[in-house]
Amino acid sequence: MQITRIKNDINGNSRRVVHFIDLVTEQDRKDAPSDFSRISHLYSVALNRSRKIGGRKYHTKSFGGGIVFQAYSDNELERDIAKLLKS
């Protein structure tokens, strides 16, 4: 999993971005439609899952498909995402 640190938010809180594919399980891939809407479906699944731990859509051209989290530690975020994927 690649975690990218980005500029702090307006309140000075540290933020990290993860690509949505890191939040998709093998089962999600199997259940996804096989047509042109596959990527959109997987992104929606990942975004809805990430919201349980504070994830939000990251709207920039420099990081397409990103989901941003307010996090102070890469290890802590990685642990939270691993728990989320197991449940």
TITOR-743112 format. One record per atom (N, C-alpha, C, O): y, z, x; residue in three letters; atom name; residue number from 1. Coordinates in steps of 0.2 Angstrom, whole numbers, plus 5000, padded with zeros to 4 digits. Layout:
<pts>
+------+------+------+-----+----+-----+
:    y :    z :    x :   r :  a :   k :
+------+------+------+-----+----+-----+
:    Y :    Z :    X : ALA : CA : NUM :
...
+------+------+------+-----+----+-----+
</pts>
This chain:
<pts>
+------+------+------+-----+----+-----+
:    y :    z :    x :   r :  a :   k :
+------+------+------+-----+----+-----+
: 4994 : 5000 : 5004 : MET :  N :   1 :
: 5000 : 5000 : 5000 : MET : CA :   1 :
: 5006 : 5000 : 5004 : MET :  C :   1 :
: 5007 : 5004 : 5009 : MET :  O :   1 :
: 5011 : 4995 : 5003 : GLN :  N :   2 :
: 5017 : 4995 : 5007 : GLN : CA :   2 :
: 5022 : 4998 : 5003 : GLN :  C :   2 :
: 5024 : 4996 : 4997 : GLN :  O :   2 :
: 5026 : 5003 : 5006 : ILE :  N :   3 :
: 5031 : 5007 : 5002 : ILE : CA :   3 :
: 5037 : 5005 : 5006 : ILE :  C :   3 :
: 5037 : 5006 : 5012 : ILE :  O :   3 :
: 5043 : 5003 : 5003 : THR :  N :   4 :
: 5049 : 5001 : 5006 : THR : CA :   4 :
: 5054 : 5006 : 5004 : THR :  C :   4 :
: 5056 : 5006 : 4998 : THR :  O :   4 :
: 5058 : 5009 : 5009 : ARG :  N :   5 :
: 5063 : 5013 : 5007 : ARG : CA :   5 :
: 5069 : 5009 : 5006 : ARG :  C :   5 :
: 5071 : 5004 : 5010 : ARG :  O :   5 :
: 5073 : 5010 : 5001 : ILE :  N :   6 :
: 5079 : 5006 : 5000 : ILE : CA :   6 :
: 5085 : 5011 : 5000 : ILE :  C :   6 :
: 5084 : 5017 : 5000 : ILE :  O :   6 :
: 5091 : 5008 : 4998 : LYS :  N :   7 :
: 5097 : 5012 : 4998 : LYS : CA :   7 :
: 5097 : 5018 : 4993 : LYS :  C :   7 :
: 5094 : 5017 : 4987 : LYS :  O :   7 :
: 5099 : 5024 : 4994 : ASN :  N :   8 :
: 5099 : 5029 : 4990 : ASN : CA :   8 :
: 5103 : 5027 : 4983 : ASN :  C :   8 :
: 5107 : 5023 : 4983 : ASN :  O :   8 :
: 5101 : 5031 : 4978 : ASP :  N :   9 :
: 5105 : 5030 : 4972 : ASP : CA :   9 :
: 5112 : 5033 : 4972 : ASP :  C :   9 :
: 5114 : 5036 : 4977 : ASP :  O :   9 :
: 5116 : 5032 : 4967 : ILE :  N :  10 :
: 5123 : 5034 : 4966 : ILE : CA :  10 :
: 5123 : 5042 : 4968 : ILE :  C :  10 :
: 5129 : 5044 : 4970 : ILE :  O :  10 :
: 5118 : 5045 : 4966 : ASN :  N :  11 :
: 5118 : 5053 : 4967 : ASN : CA :  11 :
: 5115 : 5055 : 4974 : ASN :  C :  11 :
: 5115 : 5061 : 4975 : ASN :  O :  11 :
: 5114 : 5050 : 4978 : GLY :  N :  12 :
: 5111 : 5052 : 4985 : GLY : CA :  12 :
: 5104 : 5053 : 4985 : GLY :  C :  12 :
: 5101 : 5055 : 4990 : GLY :  O :  12 :
: 5100 : 5052 : 4979 : ASN :  N :  13 :
: 5093 : 5053 : 4979 : ASN : CA :  13 :
: 5089 : 5047 : 4983 : ASN :  C :  13 :
: 5091 : 5041 : 4982 : ASN :  O :  13 :
: 5084 : 5049 : 4987 : SER :  N :  14 :
: 5080 : 5044 : 4990 : SER : CA :  14 :
: 5076 : 5039 : 4986 : SER :  C :  14 :
: 5073 : 5042 : 4981 : SER :  O :  14 :
: 5076 : 5033 : 4987 : ARG :  N :  15 :
: 5072 : 5028 : 4983 : ARG : CA :  15 :
: 5067 : 5024 : 4987 : ARG :  C :  15 :
: 5068 : 5023 : 4993 : ARG :  O :  15 :
: 5061 : 5023 : 4984 : ARG :  N :  16 :
: 5056 : 5019 : 4987 : ARG : CA :  16 :
: 5054 : 5013 : 4982 : ARG :  C :  16 :
: 5054 : 5014 : 4976 : ARG :  O :  16 :
: 5052 : 5007 : 4985 : VAL :  N :  17 :
: 5050 : 5002 : 4981 : VAL : CA :  17 :
: 5042 : 5000 : 4983 : VAL :  C :  17 :
: 5041 : 5000 : 4989 : VAL :  O :  17 :
: 5038 : 4999 : 4978 : VAL :  N :  18 :
: 5031 : 4997 : 4978 : VAL : CA :  18 :
: 5030 : 4990 : 4974 : VAL :  C :  18 :
: 5033 : 4990 : 4969 : VAL :  O :  18 :
: 5026 : 4986 : 4977 : HIS :  N :  19 :
: 5025 : 4980 : 4973 : HIS : CA :  19 :
: 5020 : 4981 : 4968 : HIS :  C :  19 :
: 5016 : 4986 : 4968 : HIS :  O :  19 :
: 5021 : 4978 : 4962 : PHE :  N :  20 :
: 5017 : 4980 : 4956 : PHE : CA :  20 :
: 5010 : 4979 : 4957 : PHE :  C :  20 :
: 5006 : 4982 : 4954 : PHE :  O :  20 :
: 5008 : 4974 : 4961 : ILE :  N :  21 :
: 5001 : 4973 : 4963 : ILE : CA :  21 :
: 4997 : 4980 : 4965 : ILE :  C :  21 :
: 4991 : 4981 : 4964 : ILE :  O :  21 :
: 5001 : 4984 : 4968 : ASP :  N :  22 :
: 4998 : 4990 : 4971 : ASP : CA :  22 :
: 4997 : 4995 : 4965 : ASP :  C :  22 :
: 4994 : 5000 : 4966 : ASP :  O :  22 :
: 4999 : 4994 : 4959 : LEU :  N :  23 :
: 4998 : 4998 : 4953 : LEU : CA :  23 :
: 4993 : 4995 : 4948 : LEU :  C :  23 :
: 4993 : 4997 : 4943 : LEU :  O :  23 :
: 4990 : 4990 : 4950 : VAL :  N :  24 :
: 4985 : 4986 : 4946 : VAL : CA :  24 :
: 4978 : 4988 : 4949 : VAL :  C :  24 :
: 4976 : 4987 : 4954 : VAL :  O :  24 :
: 4973 : 4990 : 4944 : THR :  N :  25 :
: 4966 : 4991 : 4946 : THR : CA :  25 :
: 4962 : 4985 : 4945 : THR :  C :  25 :
: 4964 : 4980 : 4942 : THR :  O :  25 :
: 4956 : 4985 : 4948 : GLU :  N :  26 :
: 4951 : 4979 : 4947 : GLU : CA :  26 :
: 4950 : 4978 : 4939 : GLU :  C :  26 :
: 4949 : 4973 : 4937 : GLU :  O :  26 :
: 4949 : 4984 : 4936 : GLN :  N :  27 :
: 4948 : 4983 : 4928 : GLN : CA :  27 :
: 4954 : 4979 : 4925 : GLN :  C :  27 :
: 4953 : 4975 : 4920 : GLN :  O :  27 :
: 4960 : 4981 : 4927 : ASP :  N :  28 :
: 4966 : 4977 : 4924 : ASP : CA :  28 :
: 4965 : 4970 : 4925 : ASP :  C :  28 :
: 4967 : 4966 : 4921 : ASP :  O :  28 :
: 4963 : 4968 : 4932 : ARG :  N :  29 :
: 4963 : 4961 : 4933 : ARG : CA :  29 :
: 4957 : 4958 : 4929 : ARG :  C :  29 :
: 4958 : 4952 : 4927 : ARG :  O :  29 :
: 4952 : 4961 : 4928 : LYS :  N :  30 :
: 4947 : 4958 : 4924 : LYS : CA :  30 :
: 4949 : 4957 : 4917 : LYS :  C :  30 :
: 4947 : 4952 : 4913 : LYS :  O :  30 :
: 4953 : 4962 : 4914 : ASP :  N :  31 :
: 4955 : 4962 : 4907 : ASP : CA :  31 :
: 4961 : 4957 : 4906 : ASP :  C :  31 :
: 4962 : 4955 : 4900 : ASP :  O :  31 :
: 4964 : 4955 : 4911 : ALA :  N :  32 :
: 4970 : 4951 : 4910 : ALA : CA :  32 :
: 4968 : 4944 : 4908 : ALA :  C :  32 :
: 4963 : 4941 : 4910 : ALA :  O :  32 :
: 4972 : 4940 : 4904 : PRO :  N :  33 :
: 4971 : 4934 : 4902 : PRO : CA :  33 :
: 4971 : 4929 : 4908 : PRO :  C :  33 :
: 4974 : 4930 : 4913 : PRO :  O :  33 :
: 4967 : 4923 : 4907 : SER :  N :  34 :
: 4966 : 4919 : 4913 : SER : CA :  34 :
: 4971 : 4913 : 4913 : SER :  C :  34 :
: 4971 : 4908 : 4916 : SER :  O :  34 :
: 4976 : 4913 : 4908 : ASP :  N :  35 :
: 4981 : 4908 : 4908 : ASP : CA :  35 :
: 4987 : 4909 : 4911 : ASP :  C :  35 :
: 4987 : 4914 : 4916 : ASP :  O :  35 :
: 4993 : 4906 : 4910 : PHE :  N :  36 :
: 4999 : 4906 : 4914 : PHE : CA :  36 :
: 5002 : 4913 : 4913 : PHE :  C :  36 :
: 5007 : 4915 : 4916 : PHE :  O :  36 :
: 5000 : 4917 : 4908 : SER :  N :  37 :
: 5003 : 4924 : 4906 : SER : CA :  37 :
: 5000 : 4929 : 4910 : SER :  C :  37 :
: 5002 : 4935 : 4909 : SER :  O :  37 :
: 4996 : 4928 : 4915 : ARG :  N :  38 :
: 4992 : 4933 : 4919 : ARG : CA :  38 :
: 4997 : 4937 : 4923 : ARG :  C :  38 :
: 4996 : 4943 : 4922 : ARG :  O :  38 :
: 5001 : 4934 : 4926 : ILE :  N :  39 :
: 5005 : 4938 : 4931 : ILE : CA :  39 :
: 5010 : 4943 : 4926 : ILE :  C :  39 :
: 5011 : 4949 : 4928 : ILE :  O :  39 :
: 5013 : 4940 : 4921 : SER :  N :  40 :
: 5017 : 4944 : 4917 : SER : CA :  40 :
: 5013 : 4950 : 4914 : SER :  C :  40 :
: 5016 : 4955 : 4913 : SER :  O :  40 :
: 5007 : 4948 : 4912 : HIS :  N :  41 :
: 5003 : 4954 : 4909 : HIS : CA :  41 :
: 5002 : 4959 : 4914 : HIS :  C :  41 :
: 5002 : 4965 : 4912 : HIS :  O :  41 :
: 5000 : 4957 : 4920 : LEU :  N :  42 :
: 4998 : 4962 : 4925 : LEU : CA :  42 :
: 5005 : 4966 : 4927 : LEU :  C :  42 :
: 5004 : 4972 : 4928 : LEU :  O :  42 :
: 5010 : 4963 : 4927 : TYR :  N :  43 :
: 5017 : 4967 : 4929 : TYR : CA :  43 :
: 5018 : 4972 : 4923 : TYR :  C :  43 :
: 5020 : 4977 : 4925 : TYR :  O :  43 :
: 5017 : 4970 : 4917 : SER :  N :  44 :
: 5018 : 4974 : 4911 : SER : CA :  44 :
: 5014 : 4980 : 4912 : SER :  C :  44 :
: 5016 : 4986 : 4910 : SER :  O :  44 :
: 5008 : 4979 : 4913 : VAL :  N :  45 :
: 5003 : 4985 : 4914 : VAL : CA :  45 :
: 5005 : 4989 : 4919 : VAL :  C :  45 :
: 5005 : 4996 : 4919 : VAL :  O :  45 :
: 5007 : 4987 : 4925 : ALA :  N :  46 :
: 5009 : 4991 : 4931 : ALA : CA :  46 :
: 5015 : 4995 : 4929 : ALA :  C :  46 :
: 5016 : 5000 : 4931 : ALA :  O :  46 :
: 5020 : 4991 : 4926 : LEU :  N :  47 :
: 5026 : 4995 : 4924 : LEU : CA :  47 :
: 5025 : 5000 : 4920 : LEU :  C :  47 :
: 5028 : 5006 : 4920 : LEU :  O :  47 :
: 5021 : 4999 : 4914 : ASN :  N :  48 :
: 5020 : 5005 : 4910 : ASN : CA :  48 :
: 5016 : 5010 : 4913 : ASN :  C :  48 :
: 5018 : 5016 : 4911 : ASN :  O :  48 :
: 5012 : 5009 : 4917 : ARG :  N :  49 :
: 5008 : 5014 : 4921 : ARG : CA :  49 :
: 5013 : 5018 : 4925 : ARG :  C :  49 :
: 5013 : 5024 : 4926 : ARG :  O :  49 :
: 5017 : 5015 : 4929 : SER :  N :  50 :
: 5022 : 5018 : 4934 : SER : CA :  50 :
: 5027 : 5022 : 4930 : SER :  C :  50 :
: 5029 : 5027 : 4933 : SER :  O :  50 :
: 5029 : 5021 : 4924 : ARG :  N :  51 :
: 5033 : 5025 : 4920 : ARG : CA :  51 :
: 5031 : 5032 : 4919 : ARG :  C :  51 :
: 5035 : 5037 : 4918 : ARG :  O :  51 :
: 5025 : 5033 : 4920 : LYS :  N :  52 :
: 5022 : 5040 : 4919 : LYS : CA :  52 :
: 5024 : 5044 : 4925 : LYS :  C :  52 :
: 5024 : 5051 : 4924 : LYS :  O :  52 :
: 5026 : 5041 : 4931 : ILE :  N :  53 :
: 5028 : 5045 : 4936 : ILE : CA :  53 :
: 5035 : 5043 : 4939 : ILE :  C :  53 :
: 5037 : 5044 : 4944 : ILE :  O :  53 :
: 5039 : 5041 : 4934 : GLY :  N :  54 :
: 5046 : 5039 : 4935 : GLY : CA :  54 :
: 5048 : 5032 : 4938 : GLY :  C :  54 :
: 5053 : 5031 : 4940 : GLY :  O :  54 :
: 5043 : 5028 : 4938 : GLY :  N :  55 :
: 5044 : 5021 : 4940 : GLY : CA :  55 :
: 5049 : 5017 : 4935 : GLY :  C :  55 :
: 5048 : 5018 : 4929 : GLY :  O :  55 :
: 5053 : 5013 : 4938 : ARG :  N :  56 :
: 5057 : 5008 : 4934 : ARG : CA :  56 :
: 5057 : 5001 : 4938 : ARG :  C :  56 :
: 5055 : 5000 : 4943 : ARG :  O :  56 :
: 5059 : 4996 : 4934 : LYS :  N :  57 :
: 5059 : 4989 : 4936 : LYS : CA :  57 :
: 5064 : 4989 : 4941 : LYS :  C :  57 :
: 5070 : 4992 : 4941 : LYS :  O :  57 :
: 5063 : 4985 : 4947 : TYR :  N :  58 :
: 5068 : 4984 : 4952 : TYR : CA :  58 :
: 5070 : 4977 : 4952 : TYR :  C :  58 :
: 5067 : 4973 : 4953 : TYR :  O :  58 :
: 5077 : 4977 : 4950 : HIS :  N :  59 :
: 5080 : 4970 : 4949 : HIS : CA :  59 :
: 5084 : 4968 : 4955 : HIS :  C :  59 :
: 5090 : 4968 : 4955 : HIS :  O :  59 :
: 5080 : 4965 : 4960 : THR :  N :  60 :
: 5084 : 4961 : 4965 : THR : CA :  60 :
: 5080 : 4955 : 4967 : THR :  C :  60 :
: 5074 : 4954 : 4966 : THR :  O :  60 :
: 5083 : 4950 : 4970 : LYS :  N :  61 :
: 5080 : 4944 : 4972 : LYS : CA :  61 :
: 5076 : 4945 : 4979 : LYS :  C :  61 :
: 5072 : 4942 : 4980 : LYS :  O :  61 :
: 5078 : 4950 : 4982 : SER :  N :  62 :
: 5075 : 4952 : 4989 : SER : CA :  62 :
: 5068 : 4955 : 4988 : SER :  C :  62 :
: 5065 : 4955 : 4993 : SER :  O :  62 :
: 5067 : 4958 : 4983 : PHE :  N :  63 :
: 5060 : 4961 : 4982 : PHE : CA :  63 :
: 5057 : 4959 : 4975 : PHE :  C :  63 :
: 5058 : 4964 : 4970 : PHE :  O :  63 :
: 5055 : 4953 : 4974 : GLY :  N :  64 :
: 5052 : 4951 : 4967 : GLY : CA :  64 :
: 5046 : 4955 : 4966 : GLY :  C :  64 :
: 5042 : 4956 : 4970 : GLY :  O :  64 :
: 5045 : 4957 : 4959 : GLY :  N :  65 :
: 5039 : 4961 : 4957 : GLY : CA :  65 :
: 5039 : 4968 : 4959 : GLY :  C :  65 :
: 5034 : 4971 : 4959 : GLY :  O :  65 :
: 5045 : 4971 : 4961 : GLY :  N :  66 :
: 5045 : 4978 : 4963 : GLY : CA :  66 :
: 5046 : 4983 : 4958 : GLY :  C :  66 :
: 5049 : 4981 : 4953 : GLY :  O :  66 :
: 5044 : 4989 : 4959 : ILE :  N :  67 :
: 5044 : 4995 : 4955 : ILE : CA :  67 :
: 5047 : 5000 : 4959 : ILE :  C :  67 :
: 5045 : 5002 : 4964 : ILE :  O :  67 :
: 5053 : 5003 : 4957 : VAL :  N :  68 :
: 5056 : 5008 : 4961 : VAL : CA :  68 :
: 5055 : 5015 : 4958 : VAL :  C :  68 :
: 5054 : 5016 : 4952 : VAL :  O :  68 :
: 5054 : 5020 : 4963 : PHE :  N :  69 :
: 5053 : 5027 : 4962 : PHE : CA :  69 :
: 5058 : 5031 : 4965 : PHE :  C :  69 :
: 5061 : 5029 : 4971 : PHE :  O :  69 :
: 5060 : 5036 : 4962 : GLN :  N :  70 :
: 5064 : 5041 : 4966 : GLN : CA :  70 :
: 5059 : 5046 : 4970 : GLN :  C :  70 :
: 5056 : 5050 : 4966 : GLN :  O :  70 :
: 5059 : 5045 : 4976 : ALA :  N :  71 :
: 5054 : 5049 : 4980 : ALA : CA :  71 :
: 5057 : 5051 : 4987 : ALA :  C :  71 :
: 5061 : 5047 : 4990 : ALA :  O :  71 :
: 5056 : 5056 : 4990 : TYR :  N :  72 :
: 5058 : 5058 : 4996 : TYR : CA :  72 :
: 5053 : 5057 : 5002 : TYR :  C :  72 :
: 5055 : 5058 : 5008 : TYR :  O :  72 :
: 5047 : 5056 : 5000 : SER :  N :  73 :
: 5041 : 5055 : 5005 : SER : CA :  73 :
: 5037 : 5050 : 5003 : SER :  C :  73 :
: 5035 : 5049 : 4997 : SER :  O :  73 :
: 5035 : 5046 : 5008 : ASP :  N :  74 :
: 5030 : 5040 : 5006 : ASP : CA :  74 :
: 5023 : 5043 : 5005 : ASP :  C :  74 :
: 5020 : 5041 : 5000 : ASP :  O :  74 :
: 5021 : 5048 : 5008 : ASN :  N :  75 :
: 5015 : 5051 : 5007 : ASN : CA :  75 :
: 5014 : 5054 : 5000 : ASN :  C :  75 :
: 5009 : 5054 : 4997 : ASN :  O :  75 :
: 5020 : 5057 : 4998 : GLU :  N :  76 :
: 5020 : 5060 : 4991 : GLU : CA :  76 :
: 5019 : 5055 : 4986 : GLU :  C :  76 :
: 5015 : 5056 : 4981 : GLU :  O :  76 :
: 5023 : 5050 : 4987 : LEU :  N :  77 :
: 5023 : 5044 : 4982 : LEU : CA :  77 :
: 5016 : 5041 : 4982 : LEU :  C :  77 :
: 5013 : 5039 : 4976 : LEU :  O :  77 :
: 5013 : 5040 : 4988 : GLU :  N :  78 :
: 5006 : 5037 : 4988 : GLU : CA :  78 :
: 5001 : 5041 : 4985 : GLU :  C :  78 :
: 4997 : 5039 : 4981 : GLU :  O :  78 :
: 5002 : 5048 : 4985 : ARG :  N :  79 :
: 4997 : 5052 : 4982 : ARG : CA :  79 :
: 4998 : 5052 : 4975 : ARG :  C :  79 :
: 4993 : 5052 : 4971 : ARG :  O :  79 :
: 5004 : 5052 : 4972 : ASP :  N :  80 :
: 5005 : 5051 : 4965 : ASP : CA :  80 :
: 5002 : 5045 : 4962 : ASP :  C :  80 :
: 5000 : 5045 : 4957 : ASP :  O :  80 :
: 5003 : 5039 : 4966 : ILE :  N :  81 :
: 5001 : 5033 : 4963 : ILE : CA :  81 :
: 4993 : 5033 : 4963 : ILE :  C :  81 :
: 4990 : 5030 : 4959 : ILE :  O :  81 :
: 4990 : 5036 : 4968 : ALA :  N :  82 :
: 4983 : 5036 : 4969 : ALA : CA :  82 :
: 4980 : 5040 : 4963 : ALA :  C :  82 :
: 4975 : 5038 : 4960 : ALA :  O :  82 :
: 4983 : 5046 : 4961 : LYS :  N :  83 :
: 4981 : 5050 : 4955 : LYS : CA :  83 :
: 4982 : 5046 : 4949 : LYS :  C :  83 :
: 4978 : 5046 : 4944 : LYS :  O :  83 :
: 4987 : 5042 : 4948 : LEU :  N :  84 :
: 4989 : 5038 : 4942 : LEU : CA :  84 :
: 4983 : 5033 : 4942 : LEU :  C :  84 :
: 4981 : 5031 : 4936 : LEU :  O :  84 :
: 4981 : 5030 : 4947 : LEU :  N :  85 :
: 4976 : 5024 : 4946 : LEU : CA :  85 :
: 4969 : 5027 : 4945 : LEU :  C :  85 :
: 4965 : 5023 : 4942 : LEU :  O :  85 :
: 4968 : 5033 : 4947 : LYS :  N :  86 :
: 4961 : 5036 : 4945 : LYS : CA :  86 :
: 4961 : 5038 : 4938 : LYS :  C :  86 :
: 4955 : 5039 : 4935 : LYS :  O :  86 :
: 4966 : 5040 : 4935 : SER :  N :  87 :
: 4966 : 5042 : 4928 : SER : CA :  87 :
: 4965 : 5037 : 4923 : SER :  C :  87 :
: 4965 : 5038 : 4917 : SER :  O :  87 :
+------+------+------+-----+----+-----+
</pts>
